[in-house]
Amino acid sequence: MLKRLTTGAMAAMLAASTAFVMPARALDDAQKEEMGAFVREYLLANPEILQEMQTALQTKQEAEAAEKAKAAIVANRDALTAAPEDIVLGNPEGDVTIVEFFDYNCGYCKHALQDMNAIIEGDDQVRFVLKEFPILGPDSLAAHRVAMSFRKLMPDKYGEFHRTLLGSEGRATEDSAMELAVKLGAEEAEVRTGMEDPAISDSIKQAYSLADQLGINGTPSYIVGDEAVFGALGADVLEEKVANLRSCNSTVC
């Protein structure tokens, strides 16, 4: 999250930029005080400079974050799009892949569920990879472990499981996830045994590692082509990026 500069910090930056005439160490205390007063007076008379500096800083940080994410996507392409522990909805052989990092207790993810459904229903050439990313406490972690065990036991019904659990009201927990798994035909004992599979823990750890490299610290977050997309921005935004990938091999044409 972007940290806003205080007025004092911005003033210090401006002072530094105007101190090229004479190194600060060459100024005596009276001169430093005079320069500080000048900077303060100038900023008070031109407060819009503070907003310009804030905007410039934000633009720079966003550009740096985008480059970091792009490099991480290139370095981890297979782990993002073809990890054996991840589920693929939509068309497994589709020409464009969208990867979503989600948490079953993320309110924005619940809202974004309709975006995923709309994209899959409207475009039969999209691969939609779901990356289990439990970051909202022990309940989320337990619910995801149930989900991942259920997926191995009944992969054909995982799509229904995912949509039902994510679309339900209230907090997802181990109990609510297990109740749904059993309702869909799984044996509770088998699900609990599967939850202890080390591959599940390894997959979750990998998701945390990928998120760290990509600069992801919230859900939902998406990977489309060579771009990381943060937040529930709507189906239209993702669909435009998919169309651009097909048109010019980039999310921005």
Backbone as CSV, one residue per row, in Angstrom:
resi,resn,N_x,N_y,N_z,CA_x,CA_y,CA_z,C_x,C_y,C_z
1,MET,0.840,-1.192,0.000,0.000,0.000,0.000,0.868,1.232,0.000
2,LEU,0.482,2.196,-0.806,1.267,3.423,-0.927,1.228,4.210,0.360
3,LYS,2.391,4.633,0.836,2.481,5.462,2.030,2.533,6.914,1.605
4,ARG,1.645,7.729,2.164,1.631,9.134,1.806,2.779,9.862,2.494
5,LEU,3.405,10.745,1.757,4.459,11.561,2.330,3.841,12.637,3.198
6,THR,4.442,12.876,4.338,4.004,13.977,5.171,4.472,15.286,4.554
7,THR,3.843,16.371,4.989,4.250,17.682,4.485,5.716,17.929,4.789
8,GLY,6.137,17.497,5.983,7.535,17.682,6.369,8.480,16.929,5.465
9,ALA,8.092,15.708,5.108,8.951,14.899,4.240,9.041,15.504,2.854
10,MET,7.904,15.991,2.361,7.915,16.616,1.042,8.734,17.897,1.053
11,ALA,8.622,18.630,2.151,9.407,19.855,2.262,10.895,19.540,2.245
12,ALA,11.251,18.453,2.917,12.658,18.048,2.946,13.136,17.682,1.544
13,MET,12.251,17.004,0.784,12.612,16.656,-0.582,12.813,17.903,-1.435
14,LEU,11.912,18.866,-1.276,12.036,20.099,-2.037,13.286,20.857,-1.642
15,ALA,13.557,20.848,-0.351,14.755,21.528,0.126,15.998,20.899,-0.478
16,ALA,15.980,19.574,-0.549,17.134,18.872,-1.119,17.326,19.242,-2.579
17,SER,16.181,19.399,-3.284,16.284,19.711,-4.711,16.753,21.137,-4.959
18,THR,16.548,22.010,-3.999,16.955,23.402,-4.186,18.323,23.694,-3.578
19,ALA,18.930,22.677,-2.995,20.200,22.891,-2.297,21.403,22.633,-3.194
20,PHE,21.166,22.585,-4.523,22.277,22.252,-5.419,23.320,23.363,-5.475
21,VAL,22.915,24.554,-5.112,23.855,25.666,-5.203,24.988,25.486,-4.217
22,MET,24.651,24.973,-3.051,25.660,24.844,-2.006,25.353,23.591,-1.184
23,PRO,26.314,22.686,-0.989,26.080,21.497,-0.187,25.564,21.871,1.195
24,ALA,24.640,21.038,1.728,24.029,21.339,3.024,25.072,21.469,4.125
25,ARG,26.144,20.678,4.028,27.160,20.722,5.080,27.909,22.057,5.100
26,ALA,27.787,22.817,3.969,28.482,24.101,3.908,27.641,25.235,4.472
27,LEU,26.378,24.958,4.811,25.492,25.970,5.356,25.634,26.033,6.874
28,ASP,25.625,27.246,7.408,25.612,27.352,8.865,24.165,27.263,9.337
29,ASP,23.965,27.246,10.654,22.629,27.045,11.215,21.657,28.124,10.767
30,ALA,22.126,29.350,10.689,21.246,30.449,10.296,20.795,30.286,8.846
31,GLN,21.717,29.853,7.983,21.372,29.662,6.577,20.391,28.499,6.399
32,LYS,20.618,27.433,7.170,19.702,26.294,7.104,18.309,26.709,7.550
33,GLU,18.231,27.491,8.610,16.942,27.950,9.095,16.258,28.835,8.062
34,GLU,17.040,29.686,7.425,16.484,30.571,6.404,15.956,29.765,5.216
35,MET,16.723,28.748,4.792,16.267,27.916,3.684,15.003,27.165,4.059
36,GLY,14.938,26.624,5.292,13.750,25.920,5.737,12.530,26.819,5.719
37,ALA,12.705,28.049,6.158,11.593,29.005,6.165,11.145,29.299,4.733
38,PHE,12.118,29.402,3.834,11.782,29.664,2.429,10.977,28.512,1.841
39,VAL,11.428,27.280,2.103,10.735,26.112,1.568,9.312,26.047,2.111
40,ARG,9.179,26.295,3.418,7.847,26.262,4.035,6.939,27.313,3.420
41,GLU,7.451,28.511,3.266,6.660,29.601,2.699,6.254,29.271,1.256
42,TYR,7.179,28.692,0.510,6.901,28.363,-0.887,5.815,27.294,-0.986
43,LEU,5.907,26.271,-0.126,4.913,25.202,-0.161,3.545,25.706,0.267
44,LEU,3.495,26.575,1.244,2.218,27.135,1.680,1.590,27.968,0.568
45,ALA,2.420,28.636,-0.195,1.909,29.462,-1.288,1.554,28.630,-2.517
46,ASN,2.143,27.424,-2.621,1.912,26.567,-3.787,1.613,25.131,-3.341
47,PRO,0.549,24.912,-2.598,0.275,23.579,-2.036,0.029,22.507,-3.082
48,GLU,-0.321,22.924,-4.312,-0.554,21.933,-5.352,0.698,21.128,-5.671
49,ILE,1.864,21.657,-5.315,3.116,20.935,-5.542,3.128,19.629,-4.751
50,LEU,2.545,19.655,-3.553,2.513,18.447,-2.720,1.733,17.339,-3.422
51,GLN,0.604,17.714,-4.035,-0.187,16.726,-4.757,0.562,16.209,-5.980
52,GLU,1.261,17.103,-6.667,2.045,16.690,-7.835,3.137,15.705,-7.426
53,MET,3.778,15.976,-6.299,4.828,15.080,-5.824,4.238,13.720,-5.442
54,GLN,3.072,13.750,-4.779,2.417,12.513,-4.382,2.035,11.681,-5.614
55,THR,1.484,12.346,-6.625,1.088,11.652,-7.850,2.300,11.067,-8.563
56,ALA,3.381,11.839,-8.624,4.599,11.358,-9.277,5.172,10.145,-8.551
57,LEU,5.140,10.191,-7.219,5.640,9.063,-6.435,4.789,7.827,-6.674
58,GLN,3.469,7.996,-6.673,2.580,6.860,-6.895,2.801,6.254,-8.279
59,THR,2.923,7.099,-9.283,3.162,6.610,-10.641,4.466,5.818,-10.720
60,LYS,5.493,6.327,-10.072,6.785,5.647,-10.078,6.696,4.298,-9.380
61,GLN,6.028,4.253,-8.232,5.914,3.003,-7.479,5.092,1.979,-8.240
62,GLU,4.024,2.418,-8.899,3.203,1.494,-9.676,3.990,0.923,-10.853
63,ALA,4.793,1.747,-11.492,5.605,1.271,-12.612,6.643,0.253,-12.140
64,GLU,7.250,0.533,-10.992,8.236,-0.393,-10.439,7.584,-1.720,-10.059
65,ALA,6.381,-1.654,-9.470,5.661,-2.865,-9.082,5.279,-3.684,-10.312
66,ALA,4.870,-3.015,-11.386,4.489,-3.709,-12.612,5.687,-4.426,-13.227
67,GLU,6.848,-3.795,-13.223,8.055,-4.424,-13.764,8.483,-5.619,-12.926
68,LYS,8.374,-5.475,-11.604,8.708,-6.588,-10.704,7.788,-7.770,-10.972
69,ALA,6.492,-7.501,-11.097,5.531,-8.567,-11.338,5.776,-9.231,-12.687
70,LYS,6.078,-8.429,-13.708,6.318,-8.982,-15.042,7.499,-9.941,-15.033
71,ALA,8.567,-9.561,-14.354,9.747,-10.422,-14.271,9.420,-11.715,-13.530
72,ALA,8.624,-11.598,-12.456,8.256,-12.779,-11.672,7.354,-13.709,-12.473
73,ILE,6.472,-13.145,-13.296,5.589,-13.967,-14.122,6.412,-14.779,-15.123
74,VAL,7.355,-14.127,-15.766,8.214,-14.818,-16.742,9.002,-15.944,-16.067
75,ALA,9.514,-15.677,-14.877,10.344,-16.654,-14.168,9.532,-17.820,-13.601
76,ASN,8.225,-17.614,-13.410,7.401,-18.638,-12.742,6.192,-19.047,-13.579
77,ARG,6.318,-18.963,-14.885,5.179,-19.212,-15.763,4.521,-20.565,-15.506
78,ASP,5.304,-21.629,-15.451,4.731,-22.963,-15.269,4.076,-23.101,-13.896
79,ALA,4.716,-22.558,-12.862,4.154,-22.657,-11.512,2.833,-21.905,-11.417
80,LEU,2.687,-20.867,-12.203,1.455,-20.081,-12.178,0.337,-20.726,-12.985
81,THR,0.678,-21.245,-14.143,-0.368,-21.687,-15.072,-0.533,-23.192,-15.202
82,ALA,0.443,-23.969,-14.714,0.382,-25.414,-14.943,0.766,-26.233,-13.718
83,ALA,0.575,-25.696,-12.519,0.881,-26.452,-11.309,-0.112,-27.602,-11.163
84,PRO,0.354,-28.813,-10.891,-0.549,-29.971,-10.833,-1.588,-29.889,-9.719
85,GLU,-1.334,-29.092,-8.681,-2.274,-28.994,-7.568,-3.407,-28.000,-7.831
86,ASP,-3.296,-27.221,-8.890,-4.320,-26.214,-9.179,-5.422,-26.792,-10.057
87,ILE,-6.600,-26.213,-9.927,-7.728,-26.644,-10.749,-7.904,-25.667,-11.907
88,VAL,-8.364,-26.182,-13.028,-8.646,-25.347,-14.193,-10.137,-25.426,-14.493
89,LEU,-10.795,-24.278,-14.503,-12.185,-24.188,-14.938,-12.195,-23.577,-16.337
90,GLY,-13.339,-23.643,-16.975,-13.391,-23.184,-18.349,-12.812,-24.232,-19.282
91,ASN,-12.078,-23.808,-20.285,-11.522,-24.705,-21.289,-10.068,-25.034,-20.959
92,PRO,-9.784,-26.280,-20.558,-8.399,-26.657,-20.218,-7.420,-26.449,-21.371
93,GLU,-7.923,-26.431,-22.602,-7.074,-26.249,-23.782,-7.220,-24.841,-24.357
94,GLY,-7.747,-23.915,-23.583,-7.984,-22.567,-24.078,-6.719,-21.845,-24.486
95,ASP,-6.874,-20.791,-25.277,-5.713,-20.080,-25.801,-5.226,-18.957,-24.893
96,VAL,-6.013,-18.585,-23.879,-5.610,-17.557,-22.919,-5.890,-18.060,-21.510
97,THR,-4.931,-17.847,-20.627,-5.076,-18.289,-19.241,-5.194,-17.094,-18.310
98,ILE,-6.176,-17.169,-17.424,-6.306,-16.219,-16.319,-6.061,-16.991,-15.025
99,VAL,-5.164,-16.495,-14.222,-4.891,-17.109,-12.917,-5.467,-16.203,-11.837
100,GLU,-6.250,-16.785,-10.933,-6.810,-15.995,-9.831,-6.313,-16.518,-8.487
101,PHE,-5.707,-15.633,-7.699,-5.378,-15.914,-6.311,-6.602,-15.520,-5.479
102,PHE,-7.146,-16.454,-4.710,-8.376,-16.166,-3.979,-8.357,-16.771,-2.577
103,ASP,-9.232,-16.242,-1.742,-9.449,-16.757,-0.389,-10.960,-16.913,-0.207
104,TYR,-11.377,-18.053,0.329,-12.804,-18.319,0.469,-13.521,-17.337,1.387
105,ASN,-12.784,-16.611,2.210,-13.405,-15.638,3.104,-13.195,-14.196,2.656
106,CYS,-12.763,-14.018,1.427,-12.555,-12.679,0.888,-13.865,-12.164,0.297
107,GLY,-14.375,-11.075,0.857,-15.615,-10.505,0.358,-15.523,-10.065,-1.091
108,TYR,-14.376,-9.508,-1.477,-14.189,-9.080,-2.856,-14.135,-10.282,-3.802
109,CYS,-13.582,-11.405,-3.309,-13.555,-12.623,-4.126,-14.980,-13.132,-4.358
110,LYS,-15.812,-13.013,-3.338,-17.214,-13.435,-3.487,-17.890,-12.589,-4.565
111,HIS,-17.603,-11.309,-4.555,-18.163,-10.426,-5.581,-17.597,-10.771,-6.960
112,ALA,-16.313,-11.120,-6.996,-15.645,-11.406,-8.273,-16.025,-12.771,-8.838
113,LEU,-16.700,-13.597,-8.050,-17.127,-14.907,-8.549,-17.987,-14.755,-9.799
114,GLN,-18.867,-13.753,-9.799,-19.712,-13.533,-10.971,-18.892,-13.100,-12.188
115,ASP,-17.750,-12.447,-11.941,-16.876,-12.068,-13.053,-16.298,-13.313,-13.713
116,MET,-15.807,-14.247,-12.885,-15.264,-15.485,-13.422,-16.329,-16.240,-14.209
117,ASN,-17.517,-16.346,-13.632,-18.602,-17.068,-14.311,-18.942,-16.420,-15.646
118,ALA,-19.000,-15.093,-15.666,-19.344,-14.386,-16.897,-18.290,-14.609,-17.976
119,ILE,-17.021,-14.590,-17.574,-15.932,-14.788,-18.545,-15.973,-16.197,-19.115
120,ILE,-16.143,-17.194,-18.247,-16.170,-18.584,-18.702,-17.379,-18.849,-19.592
121,GLU,-18.520,-18.279,-19.207,-19.737,-18.494,-19.999,-19.687,-17.765,-21.342
122,GLY,-18.986,-16.626,-21.363,-18.968,-15.823,-22.581,-17.804,-16.095,-23.511
123,ASP,-16.824,-16.876,-23.059,-15.626,-17.122,-23.875,-15.180,-18.560,-23.655
124,ASP,-15.423,-19.396,-24.631,-15.112,-20.822,-24.464,-13.660,-21.158,-24.758
125,GLN,-12.811,-20.124,-24.891,-11.389,-20.365,-25.118,-10.519,-19.851,-23.976
126,VAL,-11.118,-19.607,-22.817,-10.368,-19.127,-21.654,-10.129,-20.259,-20.663
127,ARG,-8.882,-20.408,-20.260,-8.514,-21.295,-19.138,-8.526,-20.442,-17.876
128,PHE,-9.239,-20.863,-16.871,-9.295,-20.099,-15.629,-8.680,-20.951,-14.520
129,VAL,-7.480,-20.583,-14.092,-6.748,-21.337,-13.075,-7.006,-20.721,-11.707
130,LEU,-7.416,-21.546,-10.765,-7.690,-21.087,-9.406,-6.504,-21.413,-8.510
131,LYS,-5.936,-20.376,-7.922,-4.775,-20.532,-7.054,-5.230,-20.354,-5.600
132,GLU,-5.254,-21.468,-4.865,-5.685,-21.434,-3.460,-4.697,-20.578,-2.660
133,PHE,-5.207,-19.515,-2.042,-4.342,-18.534,-1.384,-4.992,-18.082,-0.061
134,PRO,-5.026,-18.983,0.931,-5.682,-18.654,2.203,-4.848,-17.702,3.058
135,ILE,-5.296,-16.469,3.165,-4.532,-15.456,3.903,-5.351,-14.776,4.995
136,LEU,-6.607,-15.218,5.166,-7.491,-14.519,6.101,-7.754,-15.324,7.362
137,GLY,-6.725,-15.964,7.872,-6.822,-16.602,9.170,-7.000,-18.109,9.130
138,PRO,-7.041,-18.731,10.308,-7.135,-20.197,10.429,-8.362,-20.793,9.759
139,ASP,-9.504,-20.109,9.814,-10.704,-20.638,9.170,-10.492,-20.781,7.663
140,SER,-9.881,-19.778,7.068,-9.616,-19.837,5.634,-8.675,-20.989,5.304
141,LEU,-7.605,-21.113,6.078,-6.643,-22.178,5.827,-7.315,-23.546,5.898
142,ALA,-8.149,-23.753,6.917,-8.825,-25.042,7.072,-9.806,-25.292,5.937
143,ALA,-10.557,-24.260,5.542,-11.529,-24.419,4.457,-10.817,-24.757,3.145
144,HIS,-9.689,-24.129,2.900,-8.940,-24.415,1.676,-8.370,-25.825,1.703
145,ARG,-7.955,-26.306,2.860,-7.431,-27.666,2.929,-8.535,-28.681,2.619
146,VAL,-9.733,-28.419,3.109,-10.869,-29.282,2.762,-11.093,-29.243,1.250
147,ALA,-11.089,-28.032,0.699,-11.336,-27.870,-0.738,-10.304,-28.627,-1.567
148,MET,-9.056,-28.533,-1.184,-7.999,-29.164,-1.958,-8.055,-30.684,-1.855
149,SER,-8.446,-31.180,-0.698,-8.624,-32.623,-0.537,-9.818,-33.100,-1.363
150,PHE,-10.914,-32.357,-1.290,-12.118,-32.708,-2.062,-11.812,-32.725,-3.559
151,ARG,-11.027,-31.761,-4.011,-10.693,-31.660,-5.433,-9.989,-32.923,-5.921
152,LYS,-9.090,-33.459,-5.107,-8.380,-34.676,-5.512,-9.310,-35.881,-5.555
153,LEU,-10.283,-35.895,-4.635,-11.205,-37.029,-4.570,-12.271,-36.947,-5.656
154,MET,-12.772,-35.743,-5.916,-13.897,-35.574,-6.845,-13.656,-34.357,-7.741
155,PRO,-12.655,-34.424,-8.604,-12.306,-33.265,-9.433,-13.449,-32.777,-10.314
156,ASP,-14.309,-33.689,-10.745,-15.413,-33.300,-11.621,-16.436,-32.426,-10.905
157,LYS,-16.453,-32.479,-9.588,-17.426,-31.697,-8.829,-16.788,-30.489,-8.131
158,TYR,-15.492,-30.296,-8.374,-14.840,-29.186,-7.675,-15.395,-27.833,-8.114
159,GLY,-15.706,-27.682,-9.381,-16.265,-26.416,-9.840,-17.523,-26.059,-9.077
160,GLU,-18.392,-27.036,-8.871,-19.618,-26.808,-8.101,-19.287,-26.500,-6.645
161,PHE,-18.321,-27.236,-6.096,-17.899,-26.985,-4.710,-17.397,-25.550,-4.571
162,HIS,-16.514,-25.156,-5.476,-15.908,-23.833,-5.402,-16.959,-22.730,-5.484
163,ARG,-17.831,-22.827,-6.463,-18.844,-21.785,-6.646,-19.803,-21.729,-5.458
164,THR,-20.135,-22.887,-4.905,-21.077,-22.915,-3.786,-20.461,-22.342,-2.519
165,LEU,-19.236,-22.758,-2.204,-18.602,-22.291,-0.973,-18.262,-20.812,-1.060
166,LEU,-17.694,-20.391,-2.179,-17.334,-18.988,-2.319,-18.578,-18.100,-2.406
167,GLY,-19.639,-18.631,-2.968,-20.847,-17.842,-3.125,-21.776,-17.857,-1.935
168,SER,-21.420,-18.623,-0.892,-22.299,-18.725,0.274,-22.117,-17.537,1.206
169,GLU,-23.160,-17.284,1.998,-23.078,-16.235,3.002,-22.376,-16.776,4.246
170,GLY,-21.863,-15.885,5.042,-21.189,-16.318,6.262,-19.750,-16.716,6.015
171,ARG,-19.070,-17.038,7.085,-17.642,-17.332,7.019,-17.407,-18.791,6.656
172,ALA,-16.491,-19.012,5.719,-16.098,-20.370,5.363,-15.185,-20.928,6.444
173,THR,-15.493,-22.113,6.914,-14.713,-22.767,7.957,-14.477,-24.218,7.546
174,GLU,-13.735,-24.930,8.348,-13.546,-26.355,8.083,-14.887,-27.070,8.108
175,ASP,-15.733,-26.718,9.078,-17.028,-27.394,9.208,-17.931,-27.110,8.012
176,SER,-18.008,-25.845,7.587,-18.899,-25.532,6.467,-18.383,-26.142,5.171
177,ALA,-17.060,-26.147,4.981,-16.488,-26.754,3.781,-16.692,-28.262,3.790
178,MET,-16.524,-28.886,4.951,-16.712,-30.334,5.049,-18.167,-30.712,4.823
179,GLU,-19.072,-29.930,5.365,-20.498,-30.196,5.161,-20.841,-30.176,3.675
180,LEU,-20.294,-29.220,2.963,-20.545,-29.123,1.526,-19.922,-30.300,0.785
181,ALA,-18.694,-30.681,1.175,-18.019,-31.800,0.520,-18.833,-33.086,0.654
182,VAL,-19.349,-33.319,1.848,-20.149,-34.520,2.087,-21.458,-34.452,1.306
183,LYS,-22.052,-33.269,1.268,-23.305,-33.083,0.524,-23.123,-33.399,-0.952
184,LEU,-21.930,-33.126,-1.476,-21.650,-33.378,-2.887,-21.186,-34.812,-3.152
185,GLY,-21.149,-35.638,-2.101,-20.893,-37.057,-2.299,-19.593,-37.606,-1.754
186,ALA,-18.775,-36.780,-1.126,-17.494,-37.258,-0.594,-17.690,-37.921,0.766
187,GLU,-16.799,-38.852,1.081,-16.782,-39.471,2.407,-15.929,-38.607,3.330
188,GLU,-16.476,-38.213,4.481,-15.754,-37.310,5.371,-14.399,-37.876,5.771
189,ALA,-14.345,-39.183,6.068,-13.084,-39.787,6.492,-12.026,-39.662,5.398
190,GLU,-12.434,-39.844,4.151,-11.487,-39.737,3.047,-11.015,-38.297,2.863
191,VAL,-11.921,-37.341,3.041,-11.530,-35.939,2.920,-10.525,-35.591,4.008
192,ARG,-10.791,-36.035,5.231,-9.876,-35.717,6.339,-8.510,-36.365,6.144
193,THR,-8.498,-37.559,5.622,-7.214,-38.201,5.327,-6.458,-37.414,4.261
194,GLY,-7.175,-36.990,3.240,-6.545,-36.227,2.167,-6.018,-34.886,2.623
195,MET,-6.631,-34.299,3.629,-6.193,-32.997,4.135,-4.778,-33.046,4.700
196,GLU,-4.318,-34.230,5.077,-2.984,-34.394,5.653,-1.912,-34.637,4.600
197,ASP,-2.309,-34.681,3.343,-1.350,-34.907,2.260,-0.341,-33.755,2.227
198,PRO,0.958,-34.043,2.325,1.978,-32.977,2.298,1.908,-32.117,1.033
199,ALA,1.376,-32.678,-0.048,1.291,-31.910,-1.292,0.400,-30.689,-1.133
200,ILE,-0.589,-30.768,-0.253,-1.477,-29.631,-0.021,-0.707,-28.499,0.652
201,SER,0.037,-28.835,1.676,0.849,-27.813,2.346,1.879,-27.220,1.398
202,ASP,2.481,-28.071,0.578,3.481,-27.584,-0.377,2.848,-26.616,-1.386
203,SER,1.644,-26.939,-1.839,0.965,-26.082,-2.811,0.639,-24.719,-2.218
204,ILE,0.177,-24.706,-0.966,-0.147,-23.438,-0.304,1.121,-22.618,-0.093
205,LYS,2.199,-23.273,0.306,3.466,-22.568,0.484,3.945,-21.976,-0.838
206,GLN,3.763,-22.720,-1.905,4.169,-22.212,-3.219,3.351,-20.978,-3.591
207,ALA,2.055,-20.997,-3.274,1.203,-19.840,-3.565,1.677,-18.618,-2.797
208,TYR,2.062,-18.810,-1.534,2.586,-17.691,-0.743,3.876,-17.146,-1.362
209,SER,4.740,-18.057,-1.799,6.015,-17.641,-2.387,5.788,-16.880,-3.688
210,LEU,4.901,-17.395,-4.527,4.605,-16.714,-5.793,4.025,-15.329,-5.538
211,ALA,3.105,-15.255,-4.588,2.478,-13.970,-4.273,3.516,-12.957,-3.817
212,ASP,4.459,-13.405,-3.014,5.512,-12.507,-2.532,6.345,-11.981,-3.700
213,GLN,6.690,-12.853,-4.623,7.489,-12.428,-5.778,6.714,-11.492,-6.702
214,LEU,5.399,-11.690,-6.760,4.557,-10.903,-7.655,4.076,-9.596,-7.033
215,GLY,4.314,-9.443,-5.730,3.829,-8.254,-5.056,2.359,-8.335,-4.699
216,ILE,1.821,-9.555,-4.619,0.417,-9.750,-4.269,0.282,-9.819,-2.755
217,ASN,-0.560,-8.961,-2.199,-0.800,-9.010,-0.755,-2.284,-8.949,-0.420
218,GLY,-3.122,-9.179,-1.419,-4.559,-9.174,-1.200,-5.256,-10.007,-2.255
219,THR,-6.544,-10.240,-2.037,-7.345,-11.040,-2.967,-8.605,-10.277,-3.338
220,PRO,-9.156,-10.522,-4.531,-8.564,-11.358,-5.578,-7.447,-10.626,-6.304
221,SER,-6.491,-11.394,-6.787,-5.447,-10.877,-7.669,-5.341,-11.835,-8.846
222,TYR,-5.067,-11.279,-10.000,-5.069,-12.071,-11.225,-3.735,-11.949,-11.959
223,ILE,-3.414,-12.979,-12.708,-2.322,-12.929,-13.674,-2.943,-13.147,-15.048
224,VAL,-2.769,-12.175,-15.921,-3.268,-12.269,-17.296,-2.100,-11.926,-18.207
225,GLY,-1.669,-12.897,-18.987,-0.506,-12.656,-19.834,0.707,-12.340,-18.984
226,ASP,1.320,-11.177,-19.219,2.502,-10.783,-18.453,2.176,-9.692,-17.439
227,GLU,0.905,-9.595,-17.056,0.484,-8.527,-16.146,-0.187,-9.087,-14.895
228,ALA,0.124,-8.488,-13.747,-0.582,-8.772,-12.508,-1.677,-7.727,-12.344
229,VAL,-2.888,-8.183,-12.079,-4.044,-7.306,-11.939,-4.564,-7.455,-10.516
230,PHE,-4.592,-6.359,-9.782,-4.942,-6.417,-8.367,-6.360,-5.900,-8.129
231,GLY,-7.168,-6.711,-7.442,-8.498,-6.264,-7.057,-9.602,-6.765,-7.972
232,ALA,-10.831,-6.668,-7.451,-12.013,-7.085,-8.209,-12.428,-5.935,-9.124
233,LEU,-11.794,-5.837,-10.272,-12.006,-4.708,-11.181,-13.145,-4.940,-12.157
234,GLY,-13.688,-6.147,-12.170,-14.823,-6.439,-13.034,-14.460,-7.269,-14.245
235,ALA,-15.462,-7.974,-14.775,-15.250,-8.843,-15.932,-14.806,-8.049,-17.146
236,ASP,-15.324,-6.840,-17.310,-14.987,-6.043,-18.498,-13.487,-5.786,-18.602
237,VAL,-12.853,-5.492,-17.447,-11.417,-5.213,-17.449,-10.637,-6.456,-17.873
238,LEU,-10.979,-7.599,-17.305,-10.279,-8.830,-17.641,-10.541,-9.241,-19.086
239,GLU,-11.766,-9.072,-19.538,-12.095,-9.436,-20.919,-11.330,-8.565,-21.919
240,GLU,-11.159,-7.302,-21.602,-10.394,-6.422,-22.491,-8.945,-6.877,-22.587
241,LYS,-8.381,-7.298,-21.458,-6.990,-7.756,-21.466,-6.854,-9.064,-22.254
242,VAL,-7.843,-9.932,-22.127,-7.837,-11.176,-22.906,-7.896,-10.861,-24.393
243,ALA,-8.775,-9.945,-24.771,-8.900,-9.560,-26.184,-7.593,-8.963,-26.704
244,ASN,-6.942,-8.158,-25.879,-5.668,-7.555,-26.292,-4.590,-8.614,-26.484
245,LEU,-4.563,-9.599,-25.601,-3.580,-10.679,-25.740,-3.729,-11.380,-27.090
246,ARG,-4.960,-11.588,-27.477,-5.200,-12.264,-28.753,-4.859,-11.352,-29.934
247,SER,-5.025,-10.063,-29.727,-4.810,-9.111,-30.811,-3.356,-8.753,-31.022
248,CYS,-2.650,-8.495,-29.902,-1.265,-7.996,-30.050,-0.273,-8.694,-29.111
249,ASN,-0.725,-9.795,-28.473,0.141,-10.572,-27.584,0.590,-9.777,-26.367
250,SER,-0.217,-8.827,-25.955,0.039,-8.038,-24.749,-1.308,-7.620,-24.170
251,THR,-1.340,-7.388,-22.863,-2.604,-6.972,-22.252,-2.935,-5.533,-22.579
252,VAL,-1.950,-4.788,-23.060,-2.161,-3.395,-23.464,-1.664,-3.245,-24.896
253,CYS,-2.553,-2.929,-25.815,-2.164,-2.778,-27.221,-1.942,-1.303,-27.569
